[in-house]
Amino acid sequence: MTDIFIKSFNRPFYLDRCISSINKYVSGDFRIKVLDDGTPEQYLDKIRKKHPNVEILLSDNYDKKVDAIKVNLLSGKPINGIEIPTKFWYDNVKNASDYIIVTEDDVWFTHPINVDELSNYAKTMDINLIKLGWLGNELERNDLIINSISDNLESAKPKKLLLFSEKLMEAFFYNHYKFYTILYKIGKVDNFTQRKYWALNSILMGFFNKNYWLEIWKNMDGKVDEKRQLINAALFYKKNKNNPNFISKLKLEAMKTTFQSSATNSYHEYGFDFDVNRFNHLINEAWLKDEFDSMENFPKDFSIEYFKRFISEKINFTEFQKWADQFRKQYENMGCKTE
């Protein structure tokens, strides 16, 4: 049995797509659990009816977040998207199967995988993370030792990562005592060095040994601290660096995500006259009334003209386009493909 967790907040139209893609492309013995942090009940009720095989679990802050959505729609008061239920996620994964997939509501499968097959590979080859998707980013391959290990898997061993003690890893990522600055000045690191540690992690598209996921996510303290995650990953990897299969990946990418929506404005404030919370509400309501098809343009993202049908009279569509373009550019600048 493999547990597939979907972290969810107020985008049931994407959640519906995510679950539908699992049912279409994932085979083997698995169960789907939605870890929801505030999607209003009427939307979750529809998910339950449409996908009776899915278990929906609610965070301790669920009612508070539902109220925050209501207040936002009435007054425009921002929703605190930085406050997230990391303990809720952690506790559920802790009690899960030995191997897990942890994804989010705006991510979906695009090609078949078999979780029993992946579990067997992970056990026999001592794999801690199989990357199921990487946003088309091939830049990191230059920093990896790639070897074929099965018909559909290849190992991806990082080259020359600096692996220090915990205190020095913290100094390295947070520049305590100007440690990173000193390394930069003497030519040991550059502006891309820290980014290379993402070879050890996958927030949205990973098939994990549960114990490795728990190591990465410990001490998050109610927020996603990506540097802390990479420190935790590096410390664990340091103990296992002689394992050539520690990180592996599919030969064919099997997951993708959107660059046209976000759960809140908190991480994507670009200065445009666009409220992502209002956008999500309009699409949510159209989806609830069966007017919005969650599988439109699948397996690609929703077409922008399709979104336009539901928002153009109530949201400045030009500003939405500018916002989405800026969102995409952030990831394109890191080597990702956003289409």
N, C-alpha and C positions, 0 to 999 in steps of 0.2 A: 504494500500500500504506500502511495506517495501523496502527501498533503500538498495541495496547491492553494496558496494563500493569495488573496487579492486585497490589497489595501485600497480603501474606497472612501471618497468624500464628495458627495453632491454632484456627481456626473453619471447618473444612471444610464444615460444614452450611450456612454462609452463602456460602462460596466456591462451592459447588455451585450455589446459587441465583444468584449473580452471573454465573457462566459460562453457566448455562442461559438467563438473561435476555438476555445478549449474543447467544447463538445464536438466540433468538426474535425480538429486536427490532432488532438491528444488521445492516445490509446494506452491500454494497460490498466492496472489497478490503481485508481486514484480517487480522491475526494476533493471537492472544491469548498473552501471556506472563505467567505467575504469578511474582512475585518473593517467594519464601517465606523467612521468617526463623526457622523452627523448628517447623512443623507436623509431628508424628510421621509416620514413613514409611508406616505402614499406612493412614493417611488419604490421603496423597498418592497412594499406589498406586491407591486406589479412584477418585480424581479422574482419574488417567491413563487408567484403563479406561473410565470413564464419558464422558470428554471427550478422545478421542485427538487432537483438533485443537489441543490446548493444550500449550504448552511450559512446563515448570516449572523455574525456576532457583533455586538455593539460595545464601543469603548465606554469607559467611565465618564467621559466628557460628552457623550452623545447628545444628551438633552441640551447642554450648554451650547454646543455647536449648532444644533437645529435652531435654537433661539437666536443665535448670532446671524444666521442666514435670514431669518424673518426681519430682524432689526436692519440689516444691510439693505434689504429690498424696500423698506419703508423710509429709511433716513439716509442711506448711503454710507453709514458707519462701516469702516473696513473690518473684514473678518481677519482675525489673527491666524494667518496661515503658518506662522513659525512654531506655534504651540501644537505639537503633534504627539500622538499616543505611543511613544516608543516602548514603554513598559507593557502596554497592551499587546503590541506586536511580539515583543520578546517572550512574554509569558505563554502566548499561544504557540509560538515556534518551539519553545522549550518542551512542550507536551506533545509535539508532533511526531511524525514518522522520522526514521533515520535520515532519509533524503527528502528534500523539499524544493518546491519552487515558490518564490515570493515575488510577486509582481504588483502592478497597480492597475487601477480601473481603466486608465487610458493607454494600455498596452494590449496587444493582441497577437495571436499566433497566425502565421502566414504559410507554414509548411508542416507536414506531419512529424510528430515525435512519438516514441513509445517510452513511457516512464519506467516500465519494467526493464527494458533493454538498457536504458541509461543507468538505472540502479545497479544492474549487474556489472556494467563496465566500471562504474565508480568503485564498487566493492573489490573487484578483481584487480583493478589497476591502481587502487589507492588514490582516486581522484577526489579532490575536495570541492572543486567548482568546475562545472561544465557551462561555458557561456553559450546561451541559446540565441543571443542577438547582440550586436555591437554597433548598431546604427550605421552599418556600411563603412565604418572607420577602419581603414587598412594601414593608417600611419603607424600604429603601434607594432605592426608586424616586423618593422625594422629593428625593434628592441626585443624580439622574441626568438627563441629557438623553436622552430616548428617541425614536428615530426608526425607522420601519419601513424595512428595507433589502432584504427579500425576502418571499416568501410565508410563510416560517417563521422568519425572523430579524429582530431589531431591534438597532440599536446602543445602547450604554448608556454614554454619555460622562459621567464624574464631573464634578460641579460644584465649583469653588472648593476643590480640594485644595491644601493648603500643600505646595509642592515646593521643598525646600532642597538644598544640597550634601550630600554623604554624611555629613560630620561633624555637620552641623546636623540631618540626618534622624535620626541616631543619638541625638543629644541630645534631639530631639523625642520619640522613642519610649521611650527609656530614662530620660528626665528627667535626663540629665547636666547638671551645673552649674545644676540647678533650672530648666532651660530651659522645660519644659512647664508647670511651676508658675507661672513668670513670665507665660507666654502666657495661662494660665488667669486669673490675677489681673487682667490688663488686658483680659480679655474676648475674646481672639482665638480661644480654644478652649473646649470644654466637655467633660463626661464622655463624650460620644459621638463626639468628633472622630476619635480614632484608629480607631474601628470603621468609619468611612466608607471607609478605605483597603482594606477587603475587597472593594470594588467592583473592585479590580485583580487579584484572585486567586480561585482555587477549588481547595482541597486535594483534594476528592473527586470533583468532577463537572464537570471542564473538558476541552474539546477545545482543545489548545494548539499554537501554533507552538513547536516543540521548543526553539528558541533562547530564547524568553521563559521557558519552564519552567526551563531551565538557569540563567538569570539569577536567577530567584526562589529557587532552591534552592542556589545557591552559598554556600560558607562556613557550612554547617549544622553541621559538626563533630560528627556522631554523635547529634544530637538535633533535634527539631522546635522551632525558635525562631520562633514565628509573627511576632514583632516584626521579626526579621531578614528574614523573607520579605517583609513589607510594606515595609520599607526598600528592599530590592532591587527590588521591583516599582515603588515610587515613583520610584526613580532611573532605571529604564529608561523608565517612562512619561513622565518629565520630558523626555526626548529626543524623545518621539513624541506630545506632548500635543496637537499640531495635527491628529492623525489622528482623525477623528470615529468611526471604526469600530474603534479599537484594541481595545476590549472590546465584545463583542456577546453576545447571548443568544438562546436559542430562545424563540419566543413561547409554546410549550407545554412546560412542564417535563417532562423525560424520564427523570429518575433520582430515586431516594430512598434513604434509609438507615434504620438501626434506632436505637432508643433503649432497647432491652431487653437489650443485650449490649455488652461491651467486650472487647478483647483481653486486658487485664490490669486489676488494681485500681489501677494507678499513677496514672491521671488521674481516677479516680472513687471516691475514698475518702470516703464520706459518714458513716461511723460506724455503719452498720447491720450486723447479723450476717449478712452475705452475702458469699460468696467467689465472684467471677466466674469464677475459674479452675476451681473445682470444677463450677460450672454448665456451663461450656463442655465440660468432660470428659464429663459425663453426656449432654449432647446429642450430642457427637461420637460416643460409643460407640453410642448408639441409631441415629444416622445410619449408622454403619459396618455395623450389623446389618440395615439396610434397614427399621428400625422407624420412623424419623423421616423424614418427607417434606419435602425441602428447598423444595418449592413450595407448601406448605400456605398457604392464604389469599392467595396471590400474585394481583395485584401489591402488595397491602398486606403489612405485616410479619406475622410469625407471630402468631396469636392467643395471648393469654396463657393461655387455657384449654388450648391445645395444648401449650405448654411445661409446664403443670402436670402433665400425664400422665407426664412423664418425670423430673420433679425433686421432686415433692411429698413423696415418702417419704424423701428423702435431704437435702433442703435446706428450711430454714424458708421456706415460700412467702410468708408475710406480709412477711418481711424483704426478699425479692426484690422484691415489689410496691412496697415503700417505696423501695428503691434505684432501681428503674426510674422511679418517679414523680419522684424528685429529679433523675435524669438528664434526663428530659423538661423539667422546669421550667427547667433551665439554658438550654435552647435556646428555650423558649417566651418567656422573659424578654427574649430578643434579637429576638423577632418571628417566630420560626420556627413552622411547623405541624408537629406531631410525630405526626399520625395520617393 
